[in-house]
Amino acid sequence: LEQKGDVPSTIENYRRSRSIFEQLAAANPADASIQDELARAHETLGDGLGRSSNSRRERLQSYEAALSIRRNLLAQKPFDTKLRRSVGLTLLKVGGADDPNKAGSIENIRHGIGLLEALSAENPDNQPARREVGFGYYQLGNTLLEAHDYAAALESWRKAFGIREQVAAKDPKNAQARFDLAVDHADLAEVLTATGAPDEALAHARQALSILQQLSDADPTNAVYWR
């Protein structure tokens, strides 16, 4: 349904899915696997709401519900890598969905980055884990930009850029890694323009365009690259 553009029907199905898992979780409160599925249902609903308009409050509530469940599960298994990663990523989503002018929004994202940084440090050769740290700094930059803190947004996006540049260099055939790098070039161009550095902004914009043109040439039917 979502691929056909029927977002309202998709979201309604996500709500039904969540309702089913809520019933299962209520009937089986000690089953960690059902709790994990319920958290995923809350998160999926939040993701779907993020693609519709005027839904920030419900989206935030969905992510907060997922975070609460995952924190409870992590408290039972504090060294579980999967749960630590899930909590870290959900913190990024909670912070991103919240009011960017609230201190808690930034704090949640920074906390999420901290958890993901720790996981990456434990597995330094794990490039997907490192890429998630880059996403954390990217999300932080987005939130800071929305709060009109351009200097802090620029600092965060420079960190994201540095990480994504390293990831792309280690795996030059990874289209997603190269696309992430192009996005960071473009974001840096935007915030550098806002902070009065047009020459550096233009250089980053040209780098973004070059990468996107290469990706489009390799995959000419990909509408995301063309957009």
N, C-alpha and C positions, 0 to 999 in steps of 0.2 A: 504493500500500500504506500509506503513512504517513497519507494522508487517511482511510483506513479504520481507522486505529488499530493497524495491524500493524507496530509499531516493530521487533521482532526481525527480521522478514523484510526490512524496509527497510534496516536496518543491514547485514544479510548481503549484500544487493545492492550496497550502497555498498562493502563489502569486495571483492566480485568486480570492481567497476568499478576500484577502486584497483589490484588485482592485474593487470588487463589493461594499465593504463597503466604499471605497473612493468615489465612485459615489453616494452612498446613503447619505453620510455625506455632500457632496457638494450640493446635492439637498435639504438637510434638516439640515442646519448648526446649528439650535437652538435645535435640538433633542439630548438631553444628552445620551439617551439610544443607539442611533446609534454611537455617538462618542465613547462611552464605548466599543461597539462591534468592532469599527475600531481599538481602542487601543489593544484589545485582538487579533485581526487579525495580527497586527504588532508584538505583543509579540510571538504569535504562530509561525510565520515565523522565528523570531529570534531563538526560541527554536529548530526548525527544522534545521536551518542552523548550529546550534551548534553541530549537529550530523553528519555534513559533513565536508570535509576538505577545507582549503583555502577560508574560507568564513567569516573571522573575521570582515572585514570592513562592509559588508552588514548586518551581524548579529548585529553589534553595531548600525548601522543606524536604524535598525528595532526597537531595544530596545529604542533608543533615541526618535523615533517617538511616541512610546507607552507612554513613560515618559512625553513628551510634552503635549499630549492630557490629560493624567491623572492629570497633574499639573493644567491645565486649568480648568478641571472639579472640582478639589479640591478647587481652588480659589473661585468657585461659591458656594461650600458647604464645608467650612473648617472643620466642625465637623463630617463629614460623615466617619464613621469607616471603611467602605468597601473601600472608596477611599484612605484614609490614609494608609491602609494596602497595597493597590495596588501600590501606589507611593513608599512605602518603599521597597516592593519586587522588583519592577522594577529598583529602584536605585541599588540594589544588582546585578541585571543582567547587567545593563549598566556598572557598575564598573568591573564586571567579564569578560565582553567581550572586554573591552578597553585594551590598552597597559599597562601592569602592572607597567612599569617604569614611567608612567605619574602620577604626583601628583593627578590629577583629578580622576583617577581610584580609588585610596584609599579613597579619600574624598567622592566620591559618595557612596561607600560601608559603610563607617562610618556614613554618613547621613542616609542611609537606616536603619542601625542598630538602630540609635537614634529614628527614627519614630516607629520602631517595639518594641523597649524597652518601649516607652511611652504607646503604646497600651497594652502591656503585664502588665505594672504597673497598668493600669486602670482596668484590669481584671485578677488579680493574680491567679485565679483558672482556667483560660483558658489555658489548657496544649498545644493545638495546637498553640496558640499565643506564648507561651514560647518556643516551639519547633522551631518556625520561627526565634526567636532571636538567638537560637543556630545555625541555618542554616546561619544566617548573619555572625556570628563569624567564622563559617567554611569557608564561601566564602572569607572572609577577609584573613584567613590563606592561602587559596589556592593562592590568588593573591600575597600576600607577599612572599610566597615560590617561585612563578614564577619570582618574582623580586629579588630572592636570598637573601632576608632579613630573614634569618633563625630564628634569635632571636625573631623578631616581629611575625613571623608566629607561632612560638612555643607558644608565649604568647596568641595569638588569639585562637589557637586550644585548649589550656588549658581552656579558657573560654567556648568555644563550648562544650568541653568534660564535664565540670562541669554542664552545663545546661542540656545536653542530659542524663547525669547520673541521675540527679534529675527526669527528665521526665520519663525515663525508670523505675526508682524505684517506681514511683507513679502508673505506669500502666505496671506491669511486663508481662502481656499477650499480650501487643501491639508489634507485630513483627516488625513493621516499626521503632518504638522507639528503639528497641533492635538492629536492623540493623544499625541505625544511630550511636548508641553507638559503635558498632564494627568498623564502618568506622573511627570514631574518634580515637579509640585505634590504628588502623592501621596507620592513618596519624601521630599521635604522635610518633609512632615507627619510621616512616620515617624521621621526622625532628630531633628527638633525635639522630638518627644514624648520621645525617649530622652535628650535633653540638657536637658530641663526647661523647655521653652518652649511650653506647651500652647496659649496664645492664638494665637501665630503658626502653630503646627501646625494648629489648627482652621481658620484662615483659608485655608491652603493646601489642606486637605482639601476645604473647600467649593468652592474654585476648581476643583479636580480634578473633583469631582462635577458641577459646572455644565457644564464642557466635555464630559464624558462623556455627560451627558443630552442635550446638543445634538447630539452625534455620533450617539447612539442614535436620536433623533427623525428625523434625516436618513437613517439607514440602520438601520431597525428589525430587520433580520434578521442583523445583525452580532453574533455571540455574544461576540466579544472585548470590544466596548464594554459589553455587558450584564454580563459577568463583572467 
